[in-house]
Amino acid sequence: MDAPENGHAGGATDLPAIVFAPARPDIRPDHRDEMVFEVRRASDGGLALPVFSRLDRLTAALGPDQPWV
């Protein structure tokens, strides 16, 4: 299957260059320098990583104390 001319599999041409994702520091021993991404359960039962194109959208949806990367 060939890729669309715009180079995006979904045909989208306006994807953000940067996204913000909910994450927190890993508290397990020997993992202190790592982050844990906070995935959510999707309506179809699968796992999804919510991402936001703007930080104010992340804080509006998840609260001002939500850690992020």
Backbone as a printed PyTorch tensor [residue, N CA C, xyz], in Angstrom:
tensor([[[  0.8490,  -1.1820,   0.0000],
         [  0.0000,   0.0000,   0.0000],
         [  0.8890,   1.2380,   0.0000]],

        [[  0.6340,   2.1390,  -0.9040],
         [  1.4310,   3.3560,  -1.0050],
         [  0.9280,   4.4070,  -0.0250]],

        [[  1.8500,   5.2290,   0.4780],
         [  1.4820,   6.3280,   1.3700],
         [  0.8340,   7.4370,   0.5590]],

        [[ -0.1110,   8.1700,   1.1660],
         [ -0.7090,   9.3160,   0.4840],
         [  0.3540,  10.3440,   0.1200]],

        [[  0.0440,  11.1780,  -0.8200],
         [  1.0040,  12.1850,  -1.2870],
         [  1.4980,  13.1000,  -0.1760]],

        [[  0.6360,  13.3950,   0.8050],
         [  1.0490,  14.3180,   1.8590],
         [  1.9330,  13.6530,   2.9040]],

        [[  2.1360,  12.3260,   2.8050],
         [  3.0430,  11.6440,   3.7020],
         [  2.4420,  11.1770,   5.0100]],

        [[  1.1780,  11.4290,   5.2570],
         [  0.5220,  11.0150,   6.4850],
         [ -0.4310,   9.8750,   6.1750]],

        [[ -0.3460,   8.8160,   6.9480],
         [ -1.1580,   7.6260,   6.6900],
         [ -2.6480,   7.9330,   6.7240]],

        [[ -3.0730,   8.8210,   7.6150],
         [ -4.4930,   9.1340,   7.7290],
         [ -4.9410,  10.2270,   6.7850]],

        [[ -4.0350,  10.7850,   6.0310],
         [ -4.3880,  11.8460,   5.1070],
         [ -4.4470,  13.2180,   5.7520]],

        [[ -4.1490,  13.3160,   7.0410],
         [ -4.1990,  14.6050,   7.7250],
         [ -3.0090,  15.4610,   7.2950]],

        [[ -3.2570,  16.7240,   7.0940],
         [ -2.1740,  17.6190,   6.6960],
         [ -1.8310,  18.6400,   7.7680]],

        [[ -2.6200,  18.7090,   8.8280],
         [ -2.4070,  19.7440,   9.8300],
         [ -2.1080,  19.1580,  11.2090]],

        [[ -1.2850,  18.1290,  11.2760],
         [ -0.9090,  17.5570,  12.5550],
         [  0.0270,  18.5060,  13.2920]],

        [[ -0.1330,  18.6320,  14.6300],
         [  0.7610,  19.5250,  15.3700],
         [  2.1760,  18.9710,  15.4220]],

        [[  3.1450,  19.8580,  15.4540],
         [  4.5480,  19.4560,  15.5360],
         [  4.8960,  18.9540,  16.9340]],

        [[  4.1960,  19.4680,  17.9410],
         [  4.4370,  19.1110,  19.3380],
         [  3.1100,  18.7840,  19.9920]],

        [[  3.0970,  17.7580,  20.8400],
         [  1.9080,  17.4470,  21.6330],
         [  2.3220,  17.3010,  23.0870]],

        [[  1.3750,  17.4730,  23.9790],
         [  1.5800,  17.3370,  25.4170],
         [  0.8170,  16.1090,  25.8790]],

        [[  1.4620,  15.2550,  26.6860],
         [  0.8410,  14.0170,  27.1450],
         [  0.8980,  13.9430,  28.6690]],

        [[ -0.1630,  13.4320,  29.2880],
         [ -0.1280,  13.2580,  30.7350],
         [  0.8870,  12.1770,  31.1040]],

        [[  1.7470,  12.4940,  32.0440],
         [  2.7910,  11.5710,  32.4770],
         [  3.2210,  11.9560,  33.8830]],

        [[  3.8780,  11.0240,  34.5210],
         [  4.3830,  11.2930,  35.8680],
         [  5.7080,  10.5720,  36.0480]],

        [[  6.5130,  11.0120,  37.0030],
         [  7.7780,  10.3250,  37.2500],
         [  7.5280,   8.8810,  37.7100]],

        [[  8.3680,   7.9780,  37.2870],
         [  8.3020,   6.5770,  37.7040],
         [  8.8950,   6.4900,  39.1030]],

        [[  8.1580,   5.9490,  40.0600],
         [  8.6280,   5.8960,  41.4510],
         [  9.2720,   4.5560,  41.8070]],

        [[  9.3450,   3.6350,  40.8560],
         [  9.9710,   2.3450,  41.1400],
         [ 11.4770,   2.5230,  41.3450]],

        [[ 12.0380,   1.7260,  42.2510],
         [ 13.4990,   1.7660,  42.4260],
         [ 14.1870,   1.4740,  41.0930]],

        [[ 15.2860,   2.1090,  40.8580],
         [ 16.0810,   1.9490,  39.6350],
         [ 15.3900,   2.4900,  38.3880]],

        [[ 14.3130,   3.2580,  38.5330],
         [ 13.6080,   3.8540,  37.3960],
         [ 13.3530,   5.3410,  37.6370]],

        [[ 14.0480,   5.9230,  38.5680],
         [ 13.7920,   7.3060,  38.9830],
         [ 13.9440,   8.3300,  37.8600]],

        [[ 14.7210,   8.0460,  36.8400],
         [ 14.9220,   8.9840,  35.7370],
         [ 13.9340,   8.7740,  34.6030]],

        [[ 12.9470,   7.9030,  34.7920],
         [ 11.9910,   7.5720,  33.7420],
         [ 10.6260,   8.1720,  34.0220]],

        [[  9.8170,   8.2460,  32.9820],
         [  8.4470,   8.7580,  33.0890],
         [  7.4690,   7.6370,  32.7670]],

        [[  6.2770,   7.7130,  33.3450],
         [  5.1960,   6.7760,  33.0590],
         [  4.0900,   7.5680,  32.3700]],

        [[  3.7640,   7.1890,  31.1490],
         [  2.6630,   7.8370,  30.4480],
         [  1.3380,   7.3110,  30.9920]],

        [[  0.3870,   8.1930,  31.1810],
         [ -0.8960,   7.8250,  31.7540],
         [ -1.8990,   7.5160,  30.6480]],

        [[ -2.0430,   6.2340,  30.3500],
         [ -2.9780,   5.8160,  29.3200],
         [ -4.3770,   5.6940,  29.9180]],

        [[ -5.3580,   5.7490,  29.0540],
         [ -6.7630,   5.6390,  29.4620],
         [ -7.4060,   4.4840,  28.7030]],

        [[ -8.4950,   3.9530,  29.2360],
         [ -9.2380,   2.9010,  28.5610],
         [-10.1760,   3.5630,  27.5570]],

        [[-10.0760,   3.1650,  26.3000],
         [-10.9250,   3.7040,  25.2340],
         [-12.2900,   3.0060,  25.2660]],

        [[-13.2630,   3.5840,  24.5880],
         [-14.6180,   3.0260,  24.5720],
         [-14.6670,   1.6350,  23.9580]],

        [[-13.6910,   1.3020,  23.1140],
         [-13.6640,  -0.0380,  22.5090],
         [-12.9020,  -1.0480,  23.3620]],

        [[-12.4500,  -0.6230,  24.5450],
         [-11.7450,  -1.5100,  25.4510],
         [-10.2350,  -1.4570,  25.3370]],

        [[ -9.7240,  -0.8480,  24.2760],
         [ -8.2840,  -0.7350,  24.0940],
         [ -7.7010,   0.3820,  24.9420]],

        [[ -6.4000,   0.5020,  24.9180],
         [ -5.7160,   1.5660,  25.6400],
         [ -5.3970,   2.7100,  24.6930]],

        [[ -5.4870,   3.9260,  25.2180],
         [ -5.2050,   5.1160,  24.4150],
         [ -4.3900,   6.0980,  25.2480]],

        [[ -3.4660,   6.7600,  24.5950],
         [ -2.6910,   7.8240,  25.2300],
         [ -3.2820,   9.1510,  24.7890]],

        [[ -3.9370,   9.8740,  25.7070],
         [ -4.4590,  11.1790,  25.3100],
         [ -3.3090,  12.1610,  25.1100]],

        [[ -3.3590,  12.9070,  24.0400],
         [ -2.3810,  13.9590,  23.7750],
         [ -3.1210,  15.2320,  23.4190]],

        [[ -2.4940,  16.3480,  23.6920],
         [ -3.1080,  17.6510,  23.4870],
         [ -2.1650,  18.5270,  22.6780]],

        [[ -2.7200,  19.3150,  21.7880],
         [ -1.9040,  20.1920,  20.9540],
         [ -1.5120,  21.4750,  21.6760]],

        [[ -2.1980,  21.7640,  22.7730],
         [ -1.8710,  22.9630,  23.5590],
         [ -1.9320,  22.6110,  25.0370]],

        [[ -1.0220,  23.1830,  25.8130],
         [ -0.9590,  22.9000,  27.2380],
         [ -2.2270,  23.3470,  27.9650]],

        [[ -2.8120,  24.4660,  27.5570],
         [ -4.0210,  24.9190,  28.2360],
         [ -5.1760,  23.9350,  28.0290]],

        [[ -5.1750,  23.2050,  26.9380],
         [ -6.2130,  22.1890,  26.7110],
         [ -6.0060,  20.9880,  27.6260]],

        [[ -4.7360,  20.6080,  27.8390],
         [ -4.4570,  19.5190,  28.7650],
         [ -4.9160,  19.8880,  30.1670]],

        [[ -4.5650,  21.0780,  30.6300],
         [ -4.9430,  21.4690,  31.9890],
         [ -6.4520,  21.6820,  32.1220]],

        [[ -7.1160,  22.1300,  31.0800],
         [ -8.5680,  22.2690,  31.1270],
         [ -9.2480,  20.9060,  31.2470]],

        [[ -8.7010,  19.9030,  30.5940],
         [ -9.3090,  18.5680,  30.6060],
         [ -8.9140,  17.7570,  31.8310]],

        [[ -7.6580,  17.8860,  32.2830],
         [ -7.1480,  17.0080,  33.3280],
         [ -6.7890,  17.7150,  34.6330]],

        [[ -6.8820,  19.0320,  34.6330],
         [ -6.6170,  19.7910,  35.8480],
         [ -5.2230,  20.4090,  35.8680]],

        [[ -5.0750,  21.5010,  36.6070],
         [ -3.8100,  22.2360,  36.6270],
         [ -2.6650,  21.4930,  37.3100]],

        [[ -2.9800,  20.4730,  38.1150],
         [ -1.9230,  19.7300,  38.8320],
         [ -1.4770,  18.4880,  38.0760]],

        [[ -2.0270,  18.2660,  36.8870],
         [ -1.6610,  17.0900,  36.0910],
         [ -0.2400,  17.2240,  35.5690]],

        [[  0.6530,  16.2970,  35.9350],
         [  1.9960,  16.3370,  35.3520],
         [  1.9390,  15.9560,  33.8730]],

        [[  2.9030,  16.4360,  33.0930],
         [  2.8760,  16.1970,  31.6540],
         [  4.2880,  16.2140,  31.0920]],

        [[  4.4440,  15.6810,  29.8940],
         [  5.6930,  15.7890,  29.1430],
         [  5.3430,  16.2200,  27.7380]]])
